[in-house]
């Protein structure tokens, strides 16, 4: 019996050791992917922090090492060297152990690279503004301009730096306008770029970029012009002959100016082809010529400059002429204002956009007061080869309907007429002074 009892004890001990040796991690359960957020900050933003500590409470336990990672952690501007970090559960106390500079704004920046114990990053970067003495509330604001239309609306990495290039804070902006407040009365540096390849850094030639310095007063207007670095001269991407008197040259970038244009037959005679008119629209050069023959031609362009002052001294390209004439009439594709609209100015500018190359001399139009039948004298300007601006020479009568008529005798560069009269009716309603 004693022997059986000893054997039983031995089996229990063995089973206990076996259980310890084969312990497994618990299975199942949802993976935690929730980003931590900042729940409270004490004292609240815009407070005077002279002689005070700052408490930050997070929604989740934080990997405490992540707050020490330089710009990827917690930072102050101006820098506070003598400080300690103390934790109590999810609350971080920043103990400030130095006398702060008087009459300064202090910026507390918490990077979105701070992470919790499951490696989830903070939901966003946080910027809190504090002060000693009086809070300074200067401002910089302005429009955002984009070199390329498809960049409009993309997130812009905006960084504010001191005059000696020390980073104060970064934030993401977008849209047509921006505004940064709570600035001190001193010099600053702005850097902004769109991270097109999402690698969290500026890549020259790939990302549009802007940098400038300014002095912050009460209100400073600074336009952010996001442009691509480019030091290459323009070149021809393609050329197409549309009709016997019309060809289009497509460049690899928008072009600002061309010194001269020469088109000759590509043979021993080198007969010059007469140029009637031309226009540059973005990256396209549209040229109206005398009728071509079915010959080989060579176009030569000199001093072709882009908007970054890169210049191609000479660009040449060969092409084959065609004899097919343009037999389609012009069409009006857009008007500003639209037909039947109300205008709020006594002498409004009206814009008429055609679908093809036009010149003012070939456009017949008139404006009338539809009640009295009075003809209105007009100023007509060519905005570009497709758009004209029409403006009455005197103020129009308030609350009186008018009609602008573009007549069917209007014709394009090939002599094709407008299919029918186009009528644009509008009503001026404006404040009498």
C-alpha positions as a printed Julia matrix, in Angstrom:
433×3 Matrix{Float64}:
   0.0     0.0      0.0
   2.83    2.37     0.87
   4.43    1.56    -2.46
   1.2     2.43    -4.31
   0.93    5.71    -2.38
   4.52    6.68    -3.29
   3.83    5.87    -6.95
   0.75    8.09    -6.89
   2.78   11.0     -5.44
   5.4    10.53    -8.19
   2.74   10.62   -10.94
   1.27   13.86    -9.54
   4.71   15.53    -9.5
   5.43   14.41   -13.08
   2.08   15.75   -14.29
   2.74   19.11   -12.64
   6.13   19.44   -14.35
   4.62   18.39   -17.67
   1.93   21.07   -17.35
   4.53   23.76   -16.64
   6.66   22.72   -19.58
   3.79   22.87   -22.07
   2.1    26.14   -21.1
   0.75   27.91   -24.2
  -0.22   31.49   -24.99
  -3.95   32.1    -24.86
  -5.61   31.84   -28.25
  -8.44   33.73   -29.84
  -9.57   37.31   -29.19
  -9.62   40.39   -31.42
  -6.3    42.05   -32.35
  -6.04   45.55   -30.84
  -5.68   48.07   -33.71
  -7.28   51.06   -31.98
  -5.13   54.21   -32.02
  -4.62   55.9    -28.67
  -5.87   59.47   -28.27
  -5.21   62.26   -25.81
  -8.11   62.47   -23.39
  -7.17   65.5    -21.29
  -4.35   67.99   -20.84
  -3.91   69.94   -17.59
  -3.53   72.89   -17.54
  -5.71   73.53   -20.59
  -4.24   75.04   -23.73
  -3.39   78.78   -23.76
  -2.66   78.74   -20.02
   0.32   80.37   -18.34
   2.65   77.5    -17.33
   5.1    79.51   -15.24
   5.98   77.29   -12.29
   3.55   74.55   -13.35
   3.71   70.96   -14.5
   1.74   69.55   -17.41
  -0.39   66.38   -17.16
  -1.36   64.44   -20.27
  -3.83   61.57   -20.03
  -3.94   59.04   -22.87
  -6.82   56.7    -23.67
  -4.57   53.62   -23.49
  -1.3    52.52   -21.88
   1.62   54.03   -23.82
   4.99   52.54   -24.74
   6.94   54.91   -22.53
  10.11   54.65   -24.59
   8.32   56.2    -27.58
   8.06   59.62   -25.93
  11.87   59.97   -25.91
  12.4    59.53   -29.68
  13.31   63.11   -30.59
  10.94   64.6    -33.17
   9.03   61.3    -33.11
   8.18   61.76   -29.42
   7.45   64.77   -27.17
   9.06   68.16   -27.79
   8.9    71.74   -26.54
   9.73   74.94   -28.38
  11.54   76.86   -27.0
  13.38   73.83   -25.68
  12.93   72.95   -22.0
  16.05   71.05   -20.94
  15.39   70.51   -17.25
  12.28   68.34   -17.17
  11.26   64.9    -15.95
   8.6    62.49   -17.11
   6.57   60.66   -14.46
   3.83   58.11   -15.14
   0.75   57.05   -13.25
  -1.21   54.49   -15.26
  -2.13   56.3    -18.51
  -1.26   59.79   -17.25
   2.08   61.4    -18.03
   3.25   64.3    -15.86
   5.89   66.56   -17.39
   7.71   68.08   -14.45
   9.35   71.39   -15.46
  12.44   72.06   -13.35
  13.76   75.28   -14.85
  12.71   78.91   -14.98
  11.01   79.55   -18.31
  11.76   82.53   -20.53
   9.49   85.5    -19.77
   6.87   86.71   -22.25
   7.19   83.7    -24.54
   4.8    81.32   -26.23
   5.67   77.69   -25.54
   4.65   75.0    -28.01
   4.16   71.43   -26.77
   4.28   68.95   -29.67
   3.28   65.28   -29.41
   4.16   63.33   -32.54
   1.79   60.82   -34.1
   4.72   58.37   -33.87
   4.09   57.94   -30.13
   2.62   54.45   -29.76
   0.79   52.23   -27.31
   1.84   48.82   -26.0
   0.33   47.15   -29.09
   2.4    49.36   -31.42
  -0.59   51.5    -32.5
   0.41   55.09   -33.2
  -1.26   58.12   -31.66
  -4.31   59.05   -33.76
  -2.66   62.33   -34.91
   0.03   64.83   -34.01
  -1.0    67.26   -31.26
   0.2    70.86   -30.88
  -0.62   72.7    -27.65
   0.18   76.37   -27.11
   1.09   77.71   -23.66
   2.77   80.91   -22.56
   4.57   82.85   -19.87
   3.39   86.38   -19.24
   1.06   87.46   -22.05
  -0.03   85.09   -24.83
   1.16   86.4    -28.21
  -1.39   85.87   -30.96
   0.16   86.92   -34.25
  -0.96   85.16   -37.42
   0.16   84.08   -40.86
  -2.4    83.17   -43.5
  -2.82   83.05   -47.25
  -3.84   81.2    -50.37
  -2.4    77.88   -51.53
  -1.41   77.71   -55.2
  -0.69   74.49   -57.06
   1.54   74.16   -60.1
  -0.42   71.07   -61.15
  -4.18   70.96   -60.94
  -4.23   67.3    -59.87
  -2.37   68.23   -56.64
  -5.26   70.39   -55.46
  -6.82   68.97   -52.3
  -3.95   66.6    -51.45
  -2.55   66.78   -47.88
   0.3    69.26   -47.48
   3.03   68.73   -44.89
   3.46   72.19   -43.34
   6.38   72.88   -40.99
   6.98   76.08   -39.05
  10.6    76.73   -38.03
  12.45   79.46   -36.19
  14.65   81.88   -38.13
  17.66   79.66   -37.34
  15.84   76.58   -38.73
  14.81   74.95   -35.45
  11.58   73.03   -35.92
   8.65   74.43   -33.94
   5.82   72.2    -35.15
   4.43   70.41   -38.18
   0.83   69.96   -39.24
  -1.15   68.79   -42.25
  -3.12   71.36   -44.24
  -5.04   71.18   -47.52
  -7.4    73.09   -49.78
  -7.23   76.64   -51.1
  -6.32   78.57   -47.92
  -4.47   78.16   -44.6
  -4.08   80.06   -41.32
  -1.57   79.65   -38.48
  -2.18   81.56   -35.25
  -0.54   82.07   -31.82
   2.79   83.22   -33.27
   5.3    85.49   -31.56
   6.46   88.81   -32.97
   9.61   87.42   -34.59
  11.06   85.9    -37.77
   9.96   82.47   -38.95
  10.64   80.0    -41.74
   7.94   78.0    -43.56
   8.55   74.75   -45.41
   5.72   72.93   -47.15
   5.52   69.98   -49.54
   3.11   67.34   -50.83
   4.4    63.82   -50.15
   3.46   62.34   -53.53
   5.1    58.95   -52.95
   4.14   58.83   -49.23
   7.62   58.16   -47.9
   7.39   60.91   -45.25
  10.16   63.05   -46.76
  10.63   65.64   -49.49
  12.02   64.21   -52.74
  13.36   66.83   -55.13
  11.73   66.73   -58.55
   9.01   64.34   -57.32
   7.23   66.42   -54.66
   6.03   70.02   -55.06
   7.72   72.26   -52.49
   7.65   75.78   -51.08
   9.91   77.6    -48.63
   9.99   81.2    -47.42
  10.81   83.4    -44.42
   8.53   86.02   -42.9
   8.18   88.24   -39.84
   5.03   87.58   -37.83
   3.05   90.73   -37.09
  -0.64   90.88   -36.3
  -1.61   89.63   -39.75
   0.84   88.44   -42.4
  -0.28   87.18   -45.79
   2.0    84.59   -47.39
   0.93   82.62   -50.47
   2.14   79.01   -50.53
   3.13   78.23   -54.13
   3.74   74.48   -54.36
   6.01   73.93   -57.36
   8.2    71.15   -58.69
  11.93   71.6    -59.09
  12.8    71.53   -62.77
  15.98   72.63   -64.51
  15.37   71.02   -67.91
  14.48   73.07   -71.0
  11.12   72.47   -72.71
  10.92   69.93   -75.52
   8.3    68.79   -78.04
   6.35   65.73   -76.9
   4.18   65.38   -80.0
   2.91   67.26   -83.05
  -0.35   66.73   -84.87
  -1.67   68.32   -88.06
  -5.43   68.72   -87.7
  -6.28   70.43   -90.98
  -4.41   71.92   -93.91
  -4.12   75.22   -92.02
  -3.93   74.1    -88.39
  -1.33   72.21   -86.37
  -0.76   71.7    -82.66
   2.59   71.28   -80.96
   2.43   69.56   -77.54
   5.34   70.24   -75.18
   6.45   68.19   -72.19
   5.51   71.04   -69.83
   3.59   74.35   -69.85
   5.36   76.96   -71.95
   5.41   80.7    -71.21
   6.93   82.24   -74.33
   8.41   81.49   -77.76
  10.9    83.78   -79.48
  10.01   82.98   -83.09
   8.38   80.26   -85.18
   9.52   79.18   -88.62
   7.93   76.46   -90.82
   9.57   75.52   -94.15
   9.25   72.7    -96.62
  11.76   69.98   -95.83
  13.38   69.94   -99.28
  16.08   71.75  -101.18
  13.8    74.75  -101.84
  12.93   75.24   -98.16
   9.81   77.19   -99.05
   8.51   79.13   -96.08
   4.94   78.45   -94.94
   3.06   81.6    -93.99
   1.97   81.84   -90.35
  -1.42   83.51   -89.84
  -1.72   83.34   -86.03
  -0.68   81.27   -83.05
  -1.51   80.89   -79.37
   0.1    79.17   -76.38
  -2.4    77.4    -74.1
  -0.61   75.63   -71.24
   1.6    72.96   -72.81
   0.11   73.38   -76.3
   1.12   75.67   -79.15
  -1.66   76.04   -81.71
  -0.64   77.48   -85.09
  -2.86   78.7    -87.93
  -1.04   78.74   -91.29
  -1.71   79.33   -94.95
  -2.98   76.13   -96.62
  -0.34   73.39   -96.66
   0.5    70.91   -99.37
   1.08   67.21   -98.83
   4.79   67.85   -98.32
   7.32   67.18   -95.61
   7.78   70.27   -93.41
  10.13   71.27   -90.63
   9.08   73.5    -87.75
  11.78   75.44   -85.88
  11.08   77.13   -82.55
  13.59   79.43   -80.87
  13.95   80.66   -77.29
  11.18   78.45   -75.9
  10.9    79.27   -72.18
   8.9    77.61   -69.41
   7.63   79.1    -66.15
  10.87   78.3    -64.31
  12.95   80.27   -66.81
  14.41   77.18   -68.47
  15.05   78.02   -72.13
  15.44   75.78   -75.16
  17.46   77.73   -77.73
  16.2    75.75   -80.74
  13.63   72.97   -81.01
  12.94   71.37   -84.4
  10.6    68.68   -85.6
   9.58   67.29   -88.98
   5.99   66.56   -89.97
   3.89   65.78   -93.01
   1.32   68.29   -94.28
  -2.24   67.34   -95.21
  -4.69   68.88   -97.66
  -7.91   68.21   -95.74
  -9.68   71.5    -95.0
 -11.68   72.32   -91.88
 -15.39   72.42   -92.75
 -16.92   72.45   -89.25
 -18.33   75.66   -87.86
 -17.37   77.11   -84.47
 -19.49   76.47   -81.39
 -19.94   78.38   -78.14
 -19.19   75.96   -75.3
 -19.4    78.24   -72.26
 -20.45   81.68   -71.09
 -19.86   83.6    -67.88
 -22.41   84.42   -66.6
 -24.66   81.59   -67.73
 -27.74   82.35   -69.8
 -30.53   83.93   -67.7
 -28.28   84.79   -64.76
 -28.29   87.86   -62.53
 -25.15   90.03   -62.51
 -24.31   92.32   -59.6
 -22.22   94.94   -61.39
 -23.41   97.94   -63.42
 -20.77   97.26   -66.1
 -20.28   93.48   -66.02
 -17.59   91.56   -67.9
 -19.07   88.78   -70.05
 -16.87   85.87   -71.18
 -17.65   83.81   -74.29
 -15.67   80.61   -74.9
 -15.55   78.92   -78.32
 -14.42   75.41   -79.16
 -11.73   76.47   -81.63
  -9.27   79.17   -82.67
 -11.0    82.55   -83.13
  -9.96   86.18   -83.63
 -11.93   89.29   -82.62
 -12.19   90.58   -86.2
 -14.17   87.48   -87.2
 -16.75   87.71   -84.37
 -19.93   89.71   -84.97
 -22.01   90.57   -81.93
 -24.14   93.26   -80.3
 -25.89   93.95   -77.02
 -29.38   95.43   -76.62
 -31.65   96.67   -73.86
 -34.53   94.24   -74.4
 -37.12   96.78   -73.14
 -36.12   99.89   -75.08
 -34.21   98.18   -77.9
 -31.21  100.48   -77.31
 -27.91   99.19   -78.73
 -25.09   99.19   -76.16
 -21.55  100.15   -77.17
 -19.04   97.44   -76.25
 -15.35   96.88   -75.59
 -14.26   93.47   -76.91
 -10.95   91.85   -75.95
  -9.42   88.52   -76.89
  -8.48   86.67   -73.7
  -6.9    83.82   -75.67
  -7.56   82.12   -79.01
 -10.8    80.59   -77.69
 -12.23   83.18   -75.31
 -13.34   86.79   -75.65
 -14.29   89.31   -72.96
 -17.18   91.68   -73.68
 -17.8    94.72   -71.5
 -20.3    97.58   -71.95
 -18.72  101.04   -72.26
 -21.3   102.53   -69.86
 -23.19  101.35   -66.8
 -26.27   99.3    -67.6
 -29.68  100.27   -66.22
 -30.45   98.56   -62.93
 -33.09   95.78   -63.03
 -33.36   95.95   -66.81
 -32.87   92.78   -68.89
 -30.17   92.77   -71.58
 -29.28   90.41   -74.37
 -25.88   89.76   -75.95
 -26.25   88.25   -79.42
 -23.35   86.5    -81.21
 -24.42   86.48   -84.86
 -24.24   83.58   -87.31
 -21.93   85.69   -89.49
 -19.17   85.03   -86.9
 -16.59   82.68   -88.4
 -13.49   80.74   -87.49
 -10.03   80.97   -89.08
 -11.1    78.74   -91.96
 -14.16   80.85   -92.77
 -16.75   78.46   -91.29
 -19.73   80.3    -89.82
 -21.5    79.87   -86.51
 -24.49   77.6    -87.09
 -27.05   80.01   -85.59
 -27.39   83.16   -83.52
 -26.39   82.64   -79.9
 -28.29   84.74   -77.32
 -27.02   85.37   -73.81
 -29.64   87.03   -71.62
 -28.87   88.47   -68.19
 -30.29   90.88   -65.63
 -28.19   93.48   -63.79
 -29.25   93.92   -60.17
 -26.87   96.06   -58.17
 -26.85   98.55   -55.32
 -27.28  102.17   -56.4
 -24.8   104.57   -54.86
